[in-house]
Amino acid sequence: MSAIGDFVKGVVNDVLQDMLRKASASKRAKRRKRTTTPTAAERLRRLERMVKPAKRQTSRRKTVRARSKAKRRSY
């Protein structure tokens, strides 16, 4: 009986060690995306965006009229 118990214990031990070894080896360092330094044009664009206020939303009525089928047919 002890031979079977030793055999089972050995198998369980091997399986557990194998699982632990696989778990620790598979961890991989995450790579971070590096931000590139902005070009002069990009810097200028960002500054202009900050200085110039955003456009106000046009009224819903105007938007619907601009998209109406009758208007689109005339083009």
C-alpha positions, 0 to 999 in steps of 0.5 A: 500500500505504501508503494502506491501512496508514494507513487501517487505522492511523487506524481502529484509532486511532479505535476505541481512543480511543473505547473508552478514552473510554467506559471512563473516562466510565462509571465512577461514584462508589459511593454509601454508605448513610448510617446514620440516628441511632437514636431513643430507643426504638432506643437503649433496645432496644439497651441492653436487648439487651446487658444481658439475656442471650439465652434458652437453647435448649430441648432438642430433645425438648421442641421436637419434642413441642411441634410434634408432630401430636397436639399440633397436632390438639388446638388 
